[in-house]
Amino acid sequence: VPATLSVSSGLTMGSVSGGMRCMKYLLFTFNLCFWLTGTAVLSLGLWLRFDSETTTIFSGDHCPTSFYVGVYTLIATGALMMLVGFLGCCGAVQESQCLLGAFFICLLVIFAAEITAGVWGFLNKHEILQEMNAYYSKSLNAYRTTGSGNRTLYAIHNVLHCCGDSLPDPSIQLLCPTLRVPANCSSKLKEFFNSKLYMIGVVGIGIVGVMIFGMIFSMVLCCAIRNSRDVM
């Protein structure tokens, strides 16, 4: 019997209990949600990269590089979030200080990168919008002069529900959707860009808040594991 007791006590040595056990399962749930979010971000990036409609819009010769930079950033971010979520789940289940420390560092890196990307996007939003308008204007001029780029213009007009950049132009009517009042594509681009930027900002702020709680949980749990092992 004493041998059995010693073995059982050895198995439970260093494990957290009480409120820390509750935090352990909260951290596991957080990391599972974080992993699923990373899967969604990675899927979104791959969809934007390989979707036929999106590829058609940005397949022109004058396509701004900011689109592909953003798409590849989404893919890399999603993959990193999946890795971080996996590390966090393993660290929480196994009560590993090493994995929890790696999870905290990765979260901190993602946090800093997201803040940097958000500030850069906010400071350069006018330049990005100008690039998009210039890309559309160049595609429109190329179609008027050489007849090329019709698939790109057709996709842009159908996505934004617009036609042309100023007054109605009979030369591009075949590439425009059927609209009662044709909208200006420059104003539609601005409206589309601002609405999506606002949505991205709200989602980004929410993710940042969740990441802060994740870092706090991981550090508290890591300290609790270390203290329990020091006591034993």
C-alpha positions as CSV (number, residue, x, y, z in Angstrom):
1,V,0.0,0.0,0.0
2,P,2.7,2.5,0.8
3,A,4.4,1.8,-2.5
4,T,1.1,2.4,-4.3
5,L,0.6,5.7,-2.5
6,S,4.1,6.8,-3.4
7,V,3.5,5.9,-7.1
8,S,0.2,7.8,-7.1
9,S,1.8,10.8,-5.4
10,G,4.6,10.7,-8.0
11,L,2.1,10.7,-10.8
12,T,0.3,13.8,-9.5
13,M,3.5,15.6,-8.5
14,G,3.7,19.1,-10.1
15,S,0.1,19.1,-11.5
16,V,-2.0,22.1,-10.9
17,S,-5.3,22.0,-9.0
18,G,-8.3,24.1,-8.0
19,G,-8.5,27.4,-9.9
20,M,-5.4,26.8,-11.9
21,R,-6.9,23.6,-13.3
22,C,-9.9,25.6,-14.4
23,M,-7.5,28.1,-16.1
24,K,-5.7,25.2,-17.7
25,Y,-8.9,24.1,-19.4
26,L,-9.7,27.7,-20.3
27,L,-6.3,28.0,-22.0
28,F,-6.9,24.7,-23.8
29,T,-10.2,26.0,-25.1
30,F,-8.7,29.3,-26.1
31,N,-6.0,27.6,-28.1
32,L,-8.4,25.3,-29.8
33,C,-10.4,28.4,-30.9
34,F,-7.2,30.1,-31.9
35,W,-6.2,27.0,-34.0
36,L,-9.6,27.1,-35.7
37,T,-9.3,30.8,-36.3
38,G,-5.9,30.2,-37.9
39,T,-7.4,27.5,-40.1
40,A,-10.1,30.0,-41.2
41,V,-7.4,32.7,-42.0
42,L,-5.3,30.2,-43.9
43,S,-8.4,29.1,-45.9
44,L,-9.3,32.7,-46.7
45,G,-5.8,33.4,-47.9
46,L,-5.7,30.3,-50.1
47,W,-9.2,31.2,-51.4
48,L,-8.2,34.7,-52.3
49,R,-5.0,33.4,-54.0
50,F,-6.6,30.7,-56.1
51,D,-10.2,31.8,-56.6
52,S,-10.9,32.2,-60.3
53,E,-12.8,35.5,-59.9
54,T,-10.1,37.1,-57.7
55,T,-7.4,35.8,-59.9
56,T,-9.1,37.3,-63.0
57,I,-9.3,40.7,-61.3
58,F,-5.6,40.8,-60.3
59,S,-4.1,39.0,-63.4
60,G,-3.5,42.2,-65.3
61,D,-0.1,43.6,-66.2
62,H,-0.5,46.6,-63.9
63,C,-1.7,44.7,-60.8
64,P,-0.6,46.3,-57.6
65,T,1.9,44.2,-55.5
66,S,0.0,45.1,-52.3
67,F,-2.7,42.6,-53.2
68,Y,-0.3,39.7,-53.3
69,V,1.6,40.9,-50.3
70,G,-1.6,41.0,-48.3
71,V,-2.7,37.5,-49.6
72,Y,0.6,35.9,-48.8
73,T,0.6,37.6,-45.4
74,L,-2.8,36.1,-44.7
75,I,-1.5,32.6,-45.6
76,A,1.6,32.9,-43.5
77,T,-0.4,34.3,-40.5
78,G,-2.9,31.5,-40.7
79,A,-0.2,28.9,-40.8
80,L,1.6,30.5,-37.8
81,M,-1.7,30.8,-35.8
82,M,-2.3,27.1,-36.4
83,L,1.2,26.3,-35.1
84,V,0.8,28.5,-32.1
85,G,-2.6,27.0,-31.3
86,F,-1.1,23.5,-31.4
87,L,1.8,24.5,-29.1
88,G,-0.7,26.1,-26.7
89,C,-2.9,23.0,-26.6
90,C,0.0,20.7,-26.0
91,G,1.5,23.0,-23.4
92,A,-1.8,23.3,-21.5
93,V,-2.6,19.5,-21.6
94,Q,0.9,18.4,-20.7
95,E,1.5,21.3,-18.3
96,S,4.8,22.0,-20.0
97,Q,6.6,25.2,-19.1
98,C,8.7,25.0,-22.3
99,L,5.7,24.7,-24.6
100,L,3.8,27.4,-22.7
101,G,6.8,29.7,-22.9
102,A,7.1,29.1,-26.7
103,F,3.4,29.7,-27.0
104,F,3.8,33.1,-25.2
105,I,6.7,34.2,-27.4
106,C,4.9,33.2,-30.6
107,L,1.8,35.1,-29.4
108,L,3.9,38.1,-28.6
109,V,5.5,38.0,-32.1
110,I,2.1,37.8,-33.8
111,F,0.8,40.6,-31.5
112,A,3.6,42.9,-32.5
113,A,3.3,42.0,-36.2
114,E,-0.5,42.6,-36.2
115,I,0.0,46.0,-34.5
116,T,2.7,46.9,-37.1
117,A,0.6,45.8,-40.0
118,G,-2.5,47.7,-38.7
119,V,-0.5,50.9,-38.3
120,W,1.1,50.5,-41.7
121,G,-2.3,49.9,-43.3
122,F,-3.9,52.9,-41.6
123,L,-1.0,55.2,-42.6
124,N,-0.9,54.0,-46.2
125,K,-4.6,53.4,-46.9
126,H,-4.7,56.4,-49.3
127,E,-1.7,55.1,-51.3
128,I,-3.3,51.6,-51.5
129,L,-6.5,53.1,-52.8
130,Q,-4.6,55.2,-55.3
131,E,-2.8,52.1,-56.5
132,M,-6.2,50.3,-57.0
133,N,-7.6,53.3,-58.9
134,A,-4.5,53.5,-61.1
135,Y,-4.7,49.8,-61.8
136,Y,-8.4,50.1,-62.9
137,S,-7.6,53.2,-65.0
138,K,-4.7,51.4,-66.8
139,S,-6.8,48.3,-67.4
140,L,-9.6,50.5,-68.8
141,N,-7.2,52.5,-71.1
142,A,-5.6,49.3,-72.3
143,Y,-9.0,47.9,-73.3
144,R,-10.0,51.1,-75.1
145,T,-6.8,51.2,-77.1
146,T,-5.9,47.5,-77.7
147,G,-9.0,45.6,-76.6
148,S,-7.0,43.6,-74.0
149,G,-8.0,43.1,-70.3
150,N,-11.7,42.5,-70.9
151,R,-11.9,39.7,-68.4
152,T,-10.3,41.8,-65.7
153,L,-12.7,44.7,-66.3
154,Y,-15.7,42.4,-66.5
155,A,-14.8,40.9,-63.1
156,I,-14.3,44.3,-61.5
157,H,-17.6,45.7,-62.8
158,N,-19.5,42.7,-61.6
159,V,-17.9,42.6,-58.2
160,L,-18.3,46.3,-57.5
161,H,-21.6,46.8,-59.6
162,C,-20.1,49.7,-61.5
163,C,-19.3,50.8,-65.0
164,G,-16.5,53.1,-66.2
165,D,-14.6,55.8,-64.4
166,S,-16.7,58.9,-65.4
167,L,-19.5,59.3,-67.9
168,P,-21.2,56.3,-69.5
169,D,-18.9,55.0,-72.2
170,P,-20.6,52.9,-75.0
171,S,-17.3,51.2,-75.7
172,I,-17.4,49.3,-72.4
173,Q,-21.1,48.6,-72.1
174,L,-20.6,45.0,-73.0
175,L,-18.4,44.6,-69.9
176,C,-20.8,46.2,-67.5
177,P,-23.6,44.6,-65.5
178,T,-27.2,45.6,-66.2
179,L,-27.7,48.6,-63.9
180,R,-30.4,51.3,-63.8
181,V,-27.9,54.0,-62.9
182,P,-24.3,53.0,-63.7
183,A,-22.1,53.8,-60.8
184,N,-18.6,55.3,-61.0
185,C,-16.0,52.6,-60.4
186,S,-13.6,55.0,-58.7
187,S,-16.2,55.9,-56.0
188,K,-17.2,52.3,-55.7
189,L,-13.6,51.3,-55.2
190,K,-13.3,53.8,-52.4
191,E,-16.5,52.7,-50.8
192,F,-15.6,49.0,-51.0
193,F,-12.1,49.7,-49.7
194,N,-13.2,51.8,-46.7
195,S,-15.9,49.3,-45.7
196,K,-13.5,46.3,-45.8
197,L,-10.8,48.3,-44.0
198,Y,-13.3,49.1,-41.2
199,M,-14.3,45.5,-40.9
200,I,-10.7,44.3,-40.9
201,G,-9.9,46.9,-38.2
202,V,-12.7,45.7,-35.9
203,V,-11.8,42.0,-36.4
204,G,-8.1,42.9,-35.7
205,I,-8.9,44.7,-32.5
206,G,-10.9,41.7,-31.3
207,I,-8.1,39.3,-32.1
208,V,-5.6,41.5,-30.3
209,G,-7.8,41.5,-27.2
210,V,-8.1,37.8,-27.3
211,M,-4.4,37.4,-27.7
212,I,-3.7,39.5,-24.7
213,F,-5.9,37.3,-22.5
214,G,-4.1,34.2,-24.0
215,M,-0.7,35.6,-23.0
216,I,-1.9,36.4,-19.5
217,F,-3.4,32.9,-19.1
218,S,-0.3,31.2,-20.4
219,M,2.0,33.1,-18.0
220,V,-0.2,32.6,-15.0
221,L,-0.5,28.8,-15.7
222,C,3.3,28.6,-16.4
223,C,4.0,30.3,-13.0
224,A,1.5,28.0,-11.3
225,I,3.2,24.9,-12.7
226,R,6.6,26.1,-11.7
227,N,5.4,26.9,-8.1
228,S,3.7,23.6,-7.7
229,R,6.8,21.7,-8.8
230,D,9.0,23.8,-6.4
231,V,6.7,23.0,-3.5
232,M,6.7,19.3,-4.3
